[in-house]
Amino acid sequence: MTERLACAVLGASGYIGQHFVRLLADHPRFELTTLATGDRSAGQPLGETWHLTEPPPADLADRTLVRTSASRLARSGVRVAFSALPSGLAGPLETELTRRGVAVFSNAADHRMDATVPLLVPEVNRAHLGLLASRPKGRAPLVTNANCSTTGLVLGLAPVLPLLRPKLVHVVTYQALSGAGYPGVPSLAATDNVIPYIAKEEPKMREETVRILGRLHRGRVHDLRLTVLPHCARVAVRDGHLEAVTVEATRSPSLGELERAWSTFDPLAALDLATAPHPAVELRHEPDRPQPVRDRWAGQPARARGMAAVVGRLRWEPPYLRFFLLSHNAVRGGAGGSVLNAELALDEGYLGSGGKGP
């Protein structure tokens, strides 16, 4: 039987942290041994802090949350930490963990733009994992996933990028309340309302998109030359970020070519990654799809529920391609994205012997 790597969830009392717990509870390659949190929730059973609509895993509901400490985690034998810590707090702790030999897969923004840290969406820029070869000597791997809206956008763009060779992408996001964490946006601010501002969101989408779609060459990522113009708004939806995308292209493929590119996009098909969706993008032809309530849990097999992006309402009037896309912000754009990153790093040999990584 394959050895399971001992892992911890950092921020296990939060919304993304508990999606980590849900995804790792019975994972075939990672064994969840530690649920770490801040001082406020430390000492409580997981079940008393649970925020998700489905109940906590039965064998973990009574597990006690412990205070987050790099030294304690390293001494406990944890080899991998999944970080759902708030940006700002996450950065120093994640760095210290890698110094102590614990690999970190982070949902936080602190290290996303670091030159030697992969900002990874495996179906889109798997090659960027090679940045780990340039990490400081003696450090364990540190890998980040992207902003939740960026993740959906690059999944929607990647299949058609070679066909279109775009020079401009305009995107309007309709972002779910859970993107602000728990308890999130106050109900009186969200009800009967759309909030047309999310702090730091638009710069993140601009910078992260061109980095993820860029090329790794001689140990560094060269950003894609592409103008990205986002408008980000918060809407009264629990989960699932909807995005309206307009691409200005320099090439004119047929609509059929574009549809085939999305329908056949499955670059991880040959790998045995438990959380990878097959296909990575689901194409809908109904005039009113995708919708958060109906499409946020897209993804097959069962473990990959919520991991596929959904594309629909295609309108191709060269040079402009318009479409809507939807992705589950807390799963694909959050915990599930980091778990998939860890599965790929393990497969590539960066988390142990037997692979091609250092």
C-alpha positions in Angstrom: 0.0 0.0 0.0 1.3 3.5 -0.9 2.5 5.5 2.1 0.2 8.4 3.0 2.0 11.7 3.9 1.1 13.2 7.2 -0.5 16.6 6.7 -2.0 19.6 8.5 -4.6 22.1 7.7 -3.7 25.6 8.9 -6.8 27.7 9.5 -9.1 24.7 10.1 -11.8 26.8 11.8 -12.3 28.9 8.6 -14.4 28.4 5.5 -11.6 27.4 3.2 -9.9 25.5 5.9 -12.9 23.3 6.4 -13.1 22.6 2.7 -9.5 21.4 3.1 -10.7 19.1 5.9 -13.5 17.8 3.8 -11.2 17.0 0.8 -8.4 15.5 2.9 -10.5 13.4 5.3 -10.2 10.2 3.3 -7.5 11.2 0.7 -5.6 8.3 -0.8 -2.2 10.0 -0.6 -2.4 12.4 2.4 -3.3 11.6 6.0 -4.8 14.5 7.9 -3.2 14.4 11.3 -3.4 18.0 12.6 -6.0 20.7 12.5 -4.4 24.0 13.4 -6.0 27.3 14.1 -5.5 30.6 15.9 -5.9 31.3 19.6 -9.6 32.0 19.4 -10.7 28.5 18.3 -7.8 26.5 19.8 -9.0 23.8 22.1 -12.4 23.4 20.6 -13.6 20.3 18.7 -13.8 20.8 15.0 -17.5 20.2 14.9 -18.2 23.2 17.2 -16.6 25.6 14.6 -18.0 24.0 11.5 -19.5 26.4 8.9 -20.2 24.2 5.8 -23.7 23.2 4.9 -22.8 19.5 4.9 -21.7 17.9 8.3 -18.0 17.5 9.2 -16.4 14.1 8.5 -17.6 11.8 11.2 -14.2 10.7 12.4 -12.9 14.3 12.6 -15.9 16.1 14.2 -14.5 15.6 17.8 -10.8 16.3 16.8 -9.4 19.2 18.9 -8.1 22.2 17.1 -4.6 23.1 18.1 -2.7 26.4 18.0 -0.8 27.1 14.8 3.0 26.9 15.4 5.7 26.1 12.9 7.9 24.4 15.5 5.0 22.3 16.9 4.0 21.2 13.4 7.5 20.3 12.4 8.1 18.3 15.6 4.8 16.4 15.1 6.0 14.7 11.9 3.8 16.7 9.5 5.3 16.7 6.0 2.7 18.8 4.2 0.7 21.8 5.4 -2.3 23.2 3.6 -2.7 26.8 4.4 -6.0 28.6 4.6 -4.6 31.4 6.8 -5.4 35.0 6.1 -3.0 36.9 3.8 -0.6 38.9 5.9 -0.6 36.3 8.7 0.2 33.4 6.4 3.4 34.6 4.8 5.9 34.4 7.7 4.5 31.2 9.1 4.6 29.5 5.6 8.2 30.6 5.1 9.2 29.2 8.5 7.5 25.9 7.8 9.5 25.4 4.6 12.7 26.2 6.6 11.8 23.4 8.9 11.2 20.9 6.2 7.4 21.1 5.9 6.1 21.6 2.3 3.3 24.2 2.1 0.4 24.5 -0.4 -1.2 27.8 0.2 -4.4 29.6 -0.6 -3.0 32.9 0.7 -1.8 35.7 -1.5 1.5 36.5 0.4 3.9 34.4 -1.8 2.0 34.3 -5.1 4.2 36.7 -7.0 7.5 35.5 -5.4 10.0 34.7 -8.2 10.8 31.2 -7.1 7.3 30.2 -6.0 5.0 28.5 -8.5 1.6 30.2 -8.9 -0.1 27.0 -10.1 -3.2 25.9 -11.9 -2.1 22.4 -13.0 -4.1 22.1 -16.2 -2.8 25.5 -17.4 0.8 25.9 -16.3 2.0 22.5 -15.0 5.5 23.4 -16.2 5.8 26.2 -13.7 6.3 23.6 -10.9 9.8 23.6 -12.2 10.4 26.8 -10.3 10.9 24.6 -7.2 14.3 23.7 -8.6 15.3 27.3 -7.9 14.1 27.4 -4.3 16.7 28.2 -1.6 18.8 25.2 -0.6 17.4 23.1 2.2 13.9 24.6 1.9 10.8 22.4 1.5 8.5 23.3 -1.5 6.1 26.2 -1.3 3.4 26.3 -3.9 0.4 28.8 -4.1 -2.9 28.7 -5.9 -4.3 31.8 -7.6 -7.0 34.2 -6.6 -10.3 32.4 -6.9 -11.6 34.5 -9.8 -8.2 34.3 -11.6 -8.3 30.5 -11.4 -11.7 30.3 -13.2 -10.6 32.8 -15.8 -7.4 31.0 -16.8 -9.2 27.7 -17.0 -11.6 29.2 -19.4 -9.0 30.9 -21.5 -6.3 28.2 -21.7 -8.1 25.9 -24.1 -8.7 28.6 -26.7 -5.6 30.8 -26.2 -3.6 29.2 -29.0 -6.5 29.6 -31.4 -7.3 33.2 -30.6 -3.9 34.7 -29.7 -5.7 37.4 -27.8 -4.4 40.9 -27.2 -7.1 42.0 -24.7 -9.3 40.3 -22.1 -12.2 42.1 -20.5 -13.8 40.4 -17.5 -16.7 41.2 -15.2 -16.9 39.0 -12.1 -20.0 38.3 -10.0 -18.4 36.9 -6.9 -20.0 34.9 -4.2 -20.2 36.0 -0.6 -18.1 33.1 0.6 -15.2 34.6 -1.3 -14.9 37.0 1.7 -14.5 34.1 4.1 -16.7 33.3 7.1 -18.8 35.2 8.3 -18.2 37.2 5.1 -20.2 40.2 4.0 -22.8 41.4 6.5 -26.3 40.4 5.4 -27.7 43.9 5.4 -24.9 45.0 3.0 -25.5 42.1 0.6 -29.3 41.6 0.6 -31.0 43.4 -2.3 -27.6 44.7 -3.4 -24.5 44.3 -5.6 -21.2 45.7 -4.2 -19.0 46.9 -7.1 -15.7 46.8 -5.2 -13.6 44.1 -3.7 -10.3 45.3 -2.2 -7.2 44.3 -4.2 -9.2 41.9 -6.4 -8.7 43.6 -9.7 -4.9 44.1 -9.5 -4.7 40.4 -8.5 -6.6 39.3 -11.5 -4.4 41.4 -13.9 -1.1 40.3 -12.4 -1.9 36.7 -11.8 -3.5 36.0 -15.1 -0.5 37.0 -17.2 1.9 35.2 -14.9 -0.1 31.9 -15.0 -0.4 32.1 -18.8 3.2 33.0 -19.1 6.2 30.8 -20.1 8.8 29.3 -17.8 12.2 29.9 -19.4 15.7 29.6 -17.8 14.3 29.4 -14.3 11.9 32.4 -14.4 8.4 33.0 -15.6 7.9 35.5 -18.5 4.4 37.0 -18.3 2.2 36.6 -21.3 1.8 39.9 -23.2 -1.9 40.4 -22.7 -4.0 43.3 -21.4 -6.5 42.1 -18.7 -9.3 44.6 -17.7 -11.3 43.3 -14.7 -14.4 44.7 -13.0 -15.1 42.8 -9.7 -18.4 42.9 -7.8 -19.8 41.0 -4.8 -23.3 39.5 -5.3 -25.7 37.7 -2.9 -24.7 34.2 -3.9 -23.3 31.7 -1.3 -20.8 29.9 -3.5 -19.7 30.1 -7.2 -18.1 33.0 -9.0 -19.7 33.9 -12.3 -17.6 35.8 -14.9 -18.6 37.5 -18.1 -15.5 37.4 -20.4 -14.8 39.3 -23.7 -11.7 38.4 -25.6 -10.3 40.5 -28.4 -8.5 38.1 -30.7 -5.9 38.4 -33.4 -6.9 35.1 -35.1 -10.2 33.9 -36.5 -10.9 30.2 -35.9 -14.3 28.7 -36.4 -16.8 28.4 -33.6 -16.6 24.7 -34.0 -12.8 24.8 -33.4 -13.3 26.8 -30.3 -16.0 24.4 -28.9 -13.8 21.4 -29.6 -10.9 23.1 -27.8 -13.0 23.5 -24.7 -14.7 20.1 -24.9 -11.4 18.1 -25.3 -9.3 20.1 -22.8 -8.1 17.5 -20.3 -4.3 17.9 -20.0 -4.1 15.8 -16.8 -5.9 12.8 -18.2 -2.8 10.6 -18.2 -2.0 11.3 -14.5 -3.5 9.6 -11.5 -4.5 12.7 -9.5 -7.4 12.1 -7.2 -8.8 15.7 -7.3 -8.4 16.4 -11.0 -11.6 16.8 -12.9 -12.1 15.1 -16.2 -12.7 17.1 -18.3 -11.3 20.2 -16.8 -13.8 22.5 -18.5 -17.5 21.6 -19.1 -19.2 23.3 -22.1 -22.9 24.1 -21.8 -25.1 25.0 -24.8 -28.2 26.1 -23.0 -28.9 29.8 -23.4 -29.1 30.4 -19.6 -26.0 28.5 -18.3 -23.8 28.4 -16.4 -25.5 29.4 -13.1 -24.0 29.2 -9.6 -26.8 27.1 -8.1 -26.8 24.6 -11.0 -23.2 24.4 -12.0 -20.9 25.2 -9.0 -20.4 21.5 -8.2 -19.3 20.6 -11.8 -16.6 18.0 -12.0 -16.1 14.3 -12.4 -15.2 11.8 -10.7 -17.0 12.3 -7.4 -13.8 13.5 -5.6 -13.5 16.2 -8.2 -16.9 17.7 -7.6 -16.6 21.5 -7.7 -13.3 21.4 -9.6 -14.4 21.9 -13.2 -14.9 25.3 -14.8 -18.2 25.7 -16.7 -18.3 27.7 -19.9 -21.4 28.8 -21.8 -23.3 31.5 -23.7 -20.7 31.6 -26.5 -20.9 34.4 -28.9 -18.2 34.6 -31.6 -18.2 37.8 -33.7 -14.5 38.1 -34.8 -12.4 39.6 -33.4 -14.6 39.4 -30.2 -15.4 36.2 -28.3 -17.8 36.5 -25.5 -18.8 33.9 -23.0 -19.7 33.3 -19.3 -17.8 31.0 -17.1 -18.4 29.7 -13.6 -16.1 28.1 -11.0 -16.6 27.1 -7.4 -14.5 29.7 -5.5 -14.0 27.8 -2.3 -13.2 24.5 -4.0 -11.6 25.0 -7.4 -10.5 28.5 -6.5 -9.6 27.6 -2.9 -9.0 24.3 -1.1 -9.4 22.0 -4.0 -6.9 23.9 -6.1 -4.2 23.6 -3.4 -4.9 19.9 -2.9 -4.6 19.3 -6.7 -1.3 21.3 -6.6 0.0 19.0 -3.9 -1.1 15.9 -5.8 0.8 17.1 -8.9 3.9 18.0 -6.8 3.8 14.5 -5.2 3.5 12.9 -8.7 6.4 14.9 -10.0 8.6 13.8 -7.1 8.8 17.0 -5.1 7.4 15.6 -1.9 9.5 12.4 -1.7 11.5 9.8 -3.4 10.6 8.0 -6.6 9.8 10.9 -8.9 11.8 13.3 -11.2 11.7 16.3 -8.9 14.7 17.2 -6.7 
